[in-house]
Amino acid sequence: MADKLIIFDTTLRDGEQSPGASMTRDEKLRIARQLERLRVDVIEAGFAASSNGDFEAVQAIANAIKDSTICSLSRANDRDISRAAEALKGANNGRIHTFIATSPLHMEKKLRMTPDQVLEQAKQSVRFARNLVADVEFSPEDGYRSDMDFLCQVLEVVIAEGATTINVPDTVGYAVPELYGQFIKTLRERIPNSDKAIWSVHCHNDLGMAVANSLAGVKLGGARQVECTINGLGERAGNCSLEEIVMAVKTRKDYFGLEMNIDPIHIVAASRMVSQTTGFVVQPNKAVVGANAFAHASGIHQDGVLKARDTYEIMRAEDVGWSANKIVLGKLSGRNAFKQRMQELGVVLESESELNAAFARFKELADRKSEIFDEDILALVSEESVTQDKEQYAFVSLAQHSETGEKPQATIVFTVDGKEVQGKSDGNGPVDASLKAIESIVESGAEMVLYSVNAISGSTESQGEVTVRLQNSGRVVNGVGADPDIIVASAKAYLSALNKLQSKADRVAAQG
């Protein structure tokens, strides 16, 4: 494996731990299919033991995805490991990823276990998992802050028990590149059987160095697997970003000298899909996938790019999936043209009914705005994937009146379990009035902790994409809505968040 870098994507597990980023089974499956098109080597589909919903998601992905290894996280106990193995039964290639904390702080304060107890539990858990599947990954949680002698002892034992991948996480984002790379190198040099496993890095971004640390772990430490997420999604400041790792290794192949399976043409489509599914907007200046990633405002830069692209561009926008042809469709476009454009964008709908529903939404939108952009199409497909799930609340219509010097008023019609209801309210503005009109019927008592508006494309005719984050009884959810009318988009987003609040599935937080 000296010349091959394995890309391990944990968007569906670690990425989902961002507050409000939890996804339904169907949303996870849609993203998993996109990751398979991206040719990700390993997809960590979830934490099967954490809830019935996560178990079903891992199971569905294991049954559907054939080209990528499907992985489920589990704590170092027999129940979690058995549950993971059961969920992975249908996988062509299944992996159990088991973990236990090894830092003095975590062992004392969180686990309340002695080092000897942790060592024994790690040993027994890998042995148990290895009897169920051939591919077992082990992670010492908070590994970077662990005592080197103890960590060497643990990792030597779990490799002897059959762990095929050893992942060393910087769980709290404390590392700096040179020291982290040296840390991995020292472990590999000191552990006698280190050559019997593939070494992996998993870095969090609390100090903004997750990608740099991961690359140091690869180049200096000799790791040959990187754990990452689309858009760097993850709890706190996020995880190592898949698109940045991939394009760094590809662009600087002269330095890293590594091959990857990844097909980068699908990167932008994956980024958009994850963003629109979770409601986590990609910052415009985000490397590779941000709206400004390949934009040139400086006259000197523009002149240079026009004369020779490589004067200021080290990679081509189209190589990662950016389209040079922005305006693609209009109201006279037919079903085949719509289907073809979706395929070009990396979106494959699973059935004729899904295609028909998405096309109907497209025609409805085309009647309202003359030019349909790639971003509009992806938003339509994202909305369709959400509405396929069973909804308690669904938008029907909205009327609102706003005039300078007068208090805005809104009347909204929506369905509750299929039955139409009508709510009315005034408010500080038209959005406030519309959402209060919904609350006058629902009475959810939820607290809004985020309201965000993002233009899907760059004109005043653009659809607005609204993200609403609600909190209630300790649960945090995101709702996303898109519409040319920003007030309607806001109402759709609010109803979407309320639907997610109806899901009562318990989740067990895990951090690797």
N, C-alpha and C positions, 0 to 999 in steps of 0.2 A: 504493500500500500504506500510505498515511499513517494510515488509521484501522483497519487490520487487524493483529493480532498473531499471528504464526505460532508454533504450539507444536510444537517438535521434541523428541520423546521418545527418549532414549538409554538407557533401562533395559536393553535387550537387548544393548547394547554396553558403554557406560561403567559402567552399573550392575553388569554381570556381572563387572567387574574387582574387585569386593569379594572378599576371600579366602573361598573356599568357596561363592560365589554362582553358579558356572557352572551353566548350564541345558542340558538336552537339547534336541534339535531340536523334539520334540513340545511340551515345556514352553514354549519360545520361541514356537511357533506359537499356542498357546493364549493366551498373554499378548498377542501381536500382534493376535489377534482381539478381545480385550477393549479394546485401545488403539484399534482401528478403531471399535468401538461407542462409545468415548469421543470419537470424531471428532478424534483427534490428526492434525495436518496432515502431519507427517513422522515416520516410524518408522525410527530407525537400528537395523537388524536385526542388525548384527554387523560383523565384520572378516573378510571373505570369504577373504583370503589367509592368515589366521593358522593355519587348520587345515581339514582336510576336513570336520569336523563343523560348523564355523562356516560354511563355504561352503554346505553342504547346508541349514543353517538359514536363511541369507539367501535361498537359492534357493526354498525351500519357502514362506517368507513372501511373497516377490515374486510367486509364482504364485497364492497364496491371497488376498492382501489387494488389494482393488480401489479403495477409497475414499481411502486415505492414500498419500502418496508414500513409497516404500521406498528407504532409503539404506544404502549400505555404506561403511564407513571403509576408507581405503587410505593407505599411506605414499606419499611422492612418488617412486614409481618405476614403470616400465612394467609389471613383473610384477604388483604389487599392484593397479594400476589395471585391467589386463586381467582379472584374476581377479574383481574387483568387477563389472565390466561383464558378464562371463559369468554370474555369479550373478543379476544383475538383469534378464536377458533377458526373463523372463516378466512383468515388472512393467508395470502400466498407466502408472505414473509412477515412473521410477527416478532416483536421484541418486547420484553418486559424491562422497564427501567425502574429499578428499586433504589431507594436512598435512605440514609440516616445521617443525622448531624454528627460531626466529629470535632468541632471546635470546643475548647474548654467552656466558653460562655454558653453555647447551645446545650452541651451535655449537662451542665450544672443547672442552668436556669429553665430551660425548656423541657428537656427529656427527663431530668432528675435521675440520671443514670451514671454509673461509674464508667471509666474508659474500658475496663474489662467486659462490662455488660454490653457496651456498644459494639466492641469487637466481636463478641460471640453472636450478637443479633445480626450483624452484617454478614458474618460467615454463614449462619443458618439460613438467612433469607436468600442469599445467592444460591446456596445448595438447593433449597426448595424450588426456586425459580428455574434453575438449570434442569431440574427433573421434568419441568412442564414445557419449556421451550428451549430451542438450541441457541437463541440469541438473547443474551442477558447483559444489560448495562447497569453499572453501579456508580452512584454519585455519593461522595461524602459531602453532605450539605455544609455550607460555610467552610468548604475545604481550604480556601486560601488563608483563613485565619486559624487553621488547625496547627497543632504542634507537629513539626516535620517528622520526628521519630515515630510518634503514634500513627500519623497518617501513612507512613511507609509500611508500618506493621499491618494496618487494616487493609491497605490495597494489595499487599503481597498475599494476604489470606484469601481475599475475594477472587483474585486472579487464579489462585490455586483451586478454588471451588468452581471455576468455570466461567467467570465473568469475561465476556468477549470485548466489551468496551468499558474503559475507565474514564469517567467524566469528572473534571476537577472544577467545581463552580466557584466563581467569585460572587457569592450569593448577595452580598450587600454593596457591590460596586466599589470596593475599597482599594483594589489593586491599581498599580501603575505599570505600563507596558514592559519595561525592562525587567522589573522585579518579578512580574507574573510569568514572563517567558522563562526566566531563570528558575523560578519555582517548579514549573513543569519539567524542565530539563533535569533538575536535581532529583525529582521523584523518579524519573525514568532511569537515571544513572544509579540510584541507590537501591531500587527494588530489583532483586535478582531475576524475577520472571516477568519483568515489564514488557519484554518483547512478545509475550503471549497474548497481549490485548492491544486494541486500537485506543489511542489516547485522544480525549476530547476536551474541548473548552466550552464553558458556559458563563458568559460575563454579563453583569448588569451595568446599567449606564448612569449610576448615581453621580459620578464625577465626569460624565461625558466621555468616557474612555473605553466603552464596551467593545467597539470595533477595533480600536488600537490594541487593547489587551488581547483580544482574540487572535489578531494577526501576529502579535508577539508570541503567543502560545504556540502558534503554528510554525513560525519561522525560527524562533529561538528555542522553543521547547520541544519541537518535533511532534506536536499534536497533528492528527490527520482527520479529525472531525470537528466542525464548528456548529454549536447550537445557537440558533438565531430565530428571529421572527420577521414577518413582513412589516415594513414601516418601523421596525424597532419597537413594536407594540409590547407592552408589559406593565406590570405594576410599578409603582413609584415612577422613576425616570425611564423605565422601559428596559429592553434587552438589546443585545447586539443585533444590528440591522442586516437582514439577509441580503438586500439589494446592494448594500455598501460592501459587505464582505465579498460577494460574488464579483462585483465589478472591479474591486481592488485587486483581487487575485488574477482576473482576466486581463485587466489593463496593464498590470505590472508583472506579467508572466516572466519577464526577464529577471525579476528579483525572486519571486516565489517559486517558479519552476514547477507549478502544480497543474494537474488536469482536473476538470469537474464535469459531472453529467449535465449540469444546469443548461437549459435553453433560455437565454436571457430575454428573448423576444417577448416572453410572457410576463416579464416583471411588472410593467406598468399596469396591465390588466389585473394582476394579483393585488397590487397596491390599492387600486381603486376599489376592488371588490371588498377587501378587508376594511378599508376606510368607510365605505358606504354601509357595510353590514354592522360595524361596531359603533359608528358615529364619531370615530376619532379622526378628525380632519388632519390631512398631511400639510405641514407647514410649507409655504411656497418655496422657501430656500432649502428644503430638504434635499440632500444629495440624491441623485439618480431619479427619484420619483416626484420631487417637488415641481410645481408648475413653472418655477423659474430656473430649474436645474440646467436648462440649455438655452436660456434667454440671455441676450447681450444688449445692455442699455448703453454702454459707453460707445461713443462714436469711433474711437480707435479700435475697440474690440470688433465692432460691426464691420469696419473696413477690412480688418484682418481676416475675419471669418469668410467674408465674401470673396476675398482673394484666394485663401487657402484655409479650409476648415481647421486643419490641425494647428493653426497659429494659436487658437484659444480653446479648442475642443480636444480633449484627450480620449473621448469615446463618442460614438455616433448615437444621436437620440433614437433613431429608428432601430438600433440594435437592442434596445431595452423595451421597445414596444410603443414609443411615442410615434404618433401618426403625423406625417407631413401634410396630409390632406385633412384639414379640420372639418370643413363643411361636407357632410357625406350624404345626407338624405333630406327629403322634403315630403310634402303631403301627397305628391304624385308618385312617390316611390312605392314599389310593390313588395309583396311578402317575401319573394326570393331575394330581392336586393337587401331587405332588412335582415334576413337570415344570413346572407353572405357577409354583411358587415359585422354582425355579431361574431361570426366565426373568425373573421380577421382580428377582432378585438380579443379573441381567446375565450369567448363565452359560448358554451355549448349547453343548450336546454335539453332536458332529459326526455321530453315527450312532446307530441304534437299539441296537446292541450296547453302546455306551458308556452310553446311558441305562439300559439294562437292568442293567448291572453296577453303576452308581451306585445304582439303586433297590434292588437286592439288598443292597448295603451299608447303605442307609438302613433297610430292614426289620430287618436284623440288629441295628443300633444301637438301633432303636425297641423291640426286645424287651428291651434292657438298661437303657434310661433312658426315663422316661415322657414327657419334653418335649424336642422337637427344636428347637434354635435355628437361626437363620440361619447362625451361625458353624459349627455342626455340619455343616450341609449343604455349606458351602464347603470344610470340611476333608475331607469324604467325596469331593467331586469332585476336590480336590487330590490325595488319596491314589490315586484311580482313575487320574489322569493319570500318576502316577509308576509305578504297577504295570503300565501298558500297555507301558512300555519293557521290553526284555528284561532279566530279572533273573538274576543268578547265585545270589543268596541271597533266600529268601522265608520269612517267618514262618509257622509252623503253629500251635504251642501253647506254653504256658509254665506250669510249676508251680513255686511257690516257698514256702518256709516261713521265717517270721521270728518270733522269740519273744525277749522281754526276757531278757538273760543268756545267750542262745545265739547261735552264729554262724549268720547267715542262709544258706540253701542254695537253689539254683535248678536246675531241669532244663528245658531248652528244646529243642523240636523245630523244625527249620527245614529247608528244602530247599537243596541245593547242585546247581545245574544240573538241577533237577527230581527229585533223589533225596533222600529224607528221611534226616536224620542227627539224632543226639541228643547234646547236651552237658550236662555237670553240673559245678557248681562251688559253693564257698562264697565268702563275701565280707564286706566290712565292713558292708554293708547289702543289702537285696534287689535294688536296681538294680545295685550292684557285682557281686553274685553272678551276676545274669542276664547281664550283659555279659561277665563272665569265662567263663561257660559257653559263650557264642558263640565267644570267642577260643580256648577249648580245642580247638575243631574247626577254626576258620579259620586261626589263627596268622598274622594279618595283620602283626603288628609295628607297627601304626599307633599314634600317640600321640594321646590325646584332649586337645584344647586348649580345648574348650568343651562344657559340659553345661548346658542351659537348659530350664526347665519353665514353661509358660504355660497358664493356664486359658482354654479357648476361650470359655466363657461364665461367668457370675458366680456359680454355685452349687457346692456340694460334689458335686452330681450331674454336674457338667460333665465333658466330655472334657478330658483333659490333652493338650497339644501339646508334644512334646519335640524340641529341636534338639540334635544331636550334631555337633560339628566334629572331624574327624580330620585328622591330618597324617602323611604318609608319603612319604619320598624327595622332599621339596620340594613335594609336591602337598598342597593344602588343600581339603577338601570338607565340605559340610554334608549331614546326613541329617535328615529330619523324620518323626516318627511321631505319630499321634493315636489315642487310645483312652480309654474311661472308666477303665480300669486303668492307672495311671501307669507301672507296671513293664512292662506289655505295650507301652505307647507308647514306652518307653525302648528296648526290644529292637527294635521296628520301626524306630526312628530310627537305631539303630546298624547294622542290616542295610542300611538305605537308604544310609547313608554308605559302607559297604563296597562296595555296588554301584557307587557313583560312583567309588570308587577303582579299579575295574576298567577304567574308560575311560582309555585311554592317549593320547588326542588331545593333541598338543602345542599350546600356545597362545603367541601372540606378544603380549606386553603392549604396549598403546598407550594413550597418554593425550593427550586433546585439550583 
